[in-house]
């Protein structure tokens, strides 16, 4: 008979290492799971490294039983999330939990209850999760698409977690979709005509980013993002420190051909960011960069001596059009032009054959319409839940 479950807070470096390692043991048998880089996860949960802690705080808990670590969870409060209007998912007394892993239902129930207790002590009366640990990291629980691996910066979890979370009294409040498409095929004739029309419009310029001006270009993209997404459900503006942090992490997988900025009469009004699927390149590293993982990953990122990797999949994590143009024909035209130009280069220069777009909010009709117009199909669904405490 299994022993009692004990839950401890991971505070020391050694305890946080255990916290990271739990995920590796519990998911090792899942062929679709991609081991994250352990250094990246340690940075995510460490104040002083992750600038999220400049506007949030949290605790990280490990469940143990019979001398083994059998689960983990985070409980956190993002003060920018709490400042959001309730109709956008926030609220002054709303906290989050995430990074959920559990060996069985009993462990899962104990961890969720412990996270809820922590949130109540912090004065919260509503829990929204899983959020791991920011909406910009890995939001939502995977509820569809367990049969294939996630792309870069997307989560993966056991299918049974859905049952355990709902058994704890949680109800789904928002679904996030990713869309899959074969990028070796040309888009439908209507989309081709829209792109061709845009190419004849001398007011429109679609340009590549210039990685040699990385900081300047990153600031421009994030400024458009913060404007374009500001009314979206769950939107939390990125701080200057977070922009710098994200830029440092993303720079090795940023390639000029895969990020486009759309300008109208010289004004930057839209962007599309595409990343080669880093998960393909790190799947066999088992989360370790040292002693040889770093060399392997660097070699793959550089495509040997070519300067660019060869990948099967590219992912579009972010796209945005300034609010003043949203719901206009021009906005969709700019989007289709950027998608088409990046599609061409992804195939011709990176050897890609598959694209994944998202995540996209289930009720973001503008983006859903664009995804459907290029004949992409939903391949993964992530669900965010809430519960009154």
N, C-alpha and C positions, 0 to 999 in steps of 0.2 A: 504493500500500500504506500502511495506517495506521501511524503512528509508535508509539513506545513510550509506555506509560502511566506517568505520574508521579503520586504521591499526596502531597499536602501537607496539613499541619494548618492549619485556619482559626483564626488567633489574633487578628489585628487586626480592627478594625471593617470595613475594606474587604474583607478575606478572608471575614468572616462574611456580608457582603452578597453576595459571590459564591456562597457556600454556599446562601443563600436563593434566589438567582436561578437556580441550576441546575434546580430543580424547575419553574420557569416555562418554561424553554426546552424541557425534555424532555417536558412534558405539554401544551404549547400546542395541539397538533393533536387532542387528545382532547376531544370535545364534552361528555363526562360529567364532566370534571375541573373543579373550582371553585377558582380562584386564592385561596389564603389571604391574609389581610392580612399584608403583609411585616413591619410593626412587631410584630405578634403573634409571628411566627416568630423575629424577632431577639430579642425578650424571652425566648422559650422557651430559647434557647441561650446566654443571657448571665448569668453569675454576678453577683449583686447586684440583678438584676431578677427572676429566677425563684427562689423560695425552695426549689425542689427541690434546689438546690446546697447547701442547709444539711445535707442528709443523703446527697448523692451527688456524684460528680464524673465527668467524661467529657471526651472530645476529639471534634472534628468535622473530618472529612477530605473533601477535594475531589480527585477524579481529573481529571487534565488529559491531553490528547493533541493533538498538532499545534496547540498554542496555544489550544485551546478547553477549557472545563470540561465534562466529559462524565459526571460522576457525583458522588455524595456518599454519606456514611454517618456515623453517630455510633457511638461505642463508649463505654459508660458503666457505672458501678457504683453501684447504689442500695443503701446500707448497710441501709436498712429492708427492702428485698427480700431481701438476704442473710440477714437475721435471721428470715425466714419459715421454717416447717418445710418440709422437702423435699416433703411430700405436698401442700403448698399452692403449689408451684412455685418455692420459693426454695432457699436453701442457702448456706453460708458462702463457697463459692468459685464462686458463680454470678454472671456478668456479663451485660450486655445489649448489643445493638446495634439500631439503628433508623434512621429518616429516610432510608431506602435509595432511591436513584434511580440508574439506570445507562442509558447509551445503548445498550449491547449486552452480550452474554453475557461477553465478555472483560473489560470494565470491571466488570461485576457481580462476577465471580469475584475480581478483584484487590481490590476494595473489601472484600468479605467476608473475604478472607484477611488484609487489613491490620487490620480490626477485631479479628479473632481473635488476631492477633499482639499487638495492644495489650492485650487482655484477659489473655493469657498472661503478659505482662510485669508485669501487675498482680496476678499470683498466682491468676488464675481458671482453673478446669479444666472449666467448662461455660458455654456461651453459650445464652441464651434470647432470641429475637427474632422479628420486629421489635417493639421497644418504643420508641416515639418521643415523649418520652424516658422518660416515666413511664406506668404502667398507667392513669393518669387522663388522659393526653393522647390519643394515637392508637395503641392497641395492636393488633397483629396485621397480617397481610397480607391484603388483599382477594382472595379466591379464588372468590367467586361474587357477581354483581351488578354487573359492569363496564358494563352497558348503560344504567345510570341514575346520576344524580349523588348523591353522599353528602349527608346532612343535616349540620347544624351539629355541629362537633367530632368528625366521623368522617372517616377517611382514604379515599383513593382511589389506586390504583396500576395500572400496566400488568399485564395478565393473564399475560404471559410471565415476570414476576418469580417466580411460583410454580415454574416449571421451573428457573430459574437457582438459586434458593435450595436446592431439593431436590438439584440437581446438585452443590452444595457439601457434601452429606452431612447435611443437616438433615431431621429427621422431625417431623411435626406432633404436638403434644402436647395442644392445646386449641383448640377452635373457639368463636368468639363469634358469636352470631346477632343480626341485627336483624329485626324483624317489621313488616310493612306491613299497614295496614287502612284501609278506607273508613269514616271517622268520621261521614259523613252518615247512615249506616244505624244503626238502633237495634240494640242487642245482642240475642242470642237470649233467648227468653222466660224460660229458667231464670235467666239473669243478671239480668234485670229483676226477677224475684221475689226474688232474693237482695238486690238493692239496696233494694227496697221494704220487705223485712223489717228491714234495717238502719235504715231511716228511722223505723221504728216503735219501735226500741230506744232508750229514753231514756238509756241509758248511753253511747251513741255520739254524738260530735260530729265532723262533717267541716267544717273551716273553711278559709278562704283565708288565705294569709300576709298580713302587714301590711308592705308595703314601707317605710312610714314608720319602722318599727322593724327596719331591714334587718339590722344587725349581730346583734341579739338573735335574730331569726328564722333567720338563716344559721347561727348557732352551734347552735340547737336542731335544725335539719335535719341538720347534720353530726354532731351527737352521736348521733342515731338511726342515721345511715348507718354510723358507725364501729362501732356495736353490731351492727346488722343484717348487715353484710357481713364481720364479723371472721373468720368461718370459711370464707369463699369462697376458691377458688383464685385466686392472684395478688393478694390483697388487701394493700394497703400503707396503713396509717392516714395520714390527712392531718394534717400538723402545724398548729399555730395560725397560723403564718405563711402556710402554703399555703391555709388556709381564708380568710384575709383577702385573699390574692392572687386566689383564684378568685372570691371575692365581688365584688371590684372589677371583674374582667373580665366577670362575668355580670350585674352589676346593670342595665346598659342593656337587657338582653333578659329581665329578670324582670318578670312581670306578676302581680298578686295573684290573678287568676282562674285562672291556669295552674299554680299550686302549691298543693297542699292538704296539710293536716296533720290526721291522724286522732287523736282523743282518746277514751279510754275512762275514764269516771268522772273526767274532768278531766286525765288524764295523757296527754301526747303519746306515742304509741306507733308511729306510722307516718307516712310522708310520700310524696308523689309530686311530682316536679318535671317540668314540661313547658316547653319553650322553642319560641318561633316559629323557623322555620328561617332563620337568619341567612344561610345560603348563598344563598337565593333573592334576598336584598336586596343582596348584595355581589358577585354573579357577574360583573357588568359593570364592576367597579372595577379589575380586573387587579391586585389586591393593594395598590393605592395609596390612602391616605386623603387625601393632599394633592396638589394644592391644593384640589380640589373634591370628592373622594371622601367626606371626612368630612361635608360638608354634605348630600350625597345620602343617605348612610347614616343620618344623624340624622333627616332628613326622613322617610325610609321607616320608621324605628323608631317615630317618633311618629305615623305614619299621616297625614301632613300636619298638620292641626290637631286630629285626633281623640284623640290621646294613646295610641293603640295601633295596631300595624301590621295590615295585611291580608295574610295569607299563605295559600298553598295547603297547606303542610305544617307540622305541629308534631311535635316529637320529645320522647319521654320518655327522658332519659338516665339518670335515677336514680329508684329506688323502693326503699323499705325498710320492714320491719316488725321491731320489736325481737325479739331472739332468744327471749325468754320466750313469745312468742305464735306463733312460727313453727311450721308444721305443724298449726295449729289451724284450725277452720272460721272463727273470728273473723278470723284474719289474711286469709284469702281474701275474706271479706265486706268488710273495710275496703278492700282493694285494689280490688275491683269498684266500690265506692261512689266512691272517689276517681277512678277511671278514667272512670266515667259522668259525674260532675259536670264534670270537665275536658273530656270529649268535648262535652258540651252547650255549654259556654262557648267552646270552640275554634271551633265552627261558628257560633254565634250572634253572638259578639262579635269574632272575628278572621277570619271568612270562610273558615276552613280546611275542607278536604274530605278530607285524608289525614293519617294519623298513622303515626309510626314509633316502635316500642318497642325499646329496647336501646342498648347491647349486653347480651345475656343469655348466660351460660355454657351450653354445649350440654347439660351434665348438671345444671343447676339446675332440678330437676324441679318445684319450686313455681312458679317464674316461667314455665317452659315451659307448665305446665298452665294458668296464667292467660291467657297469650298465645293458646293454642289455644282456650280456652273462649270468648273474644270473637271467634273466627274470623279471627284475624290469621294471616298466612302469612310464612314466612321469605323475605326478599328479598335479604339480603346476608349473606355468611359471611366472617369474618376469622379467619385461622389463625395461631396462635403455634407456633413451632418451637423445638427445642433440638438441641444437639450437644455431645458430649464433646470437649474441646479437648486 
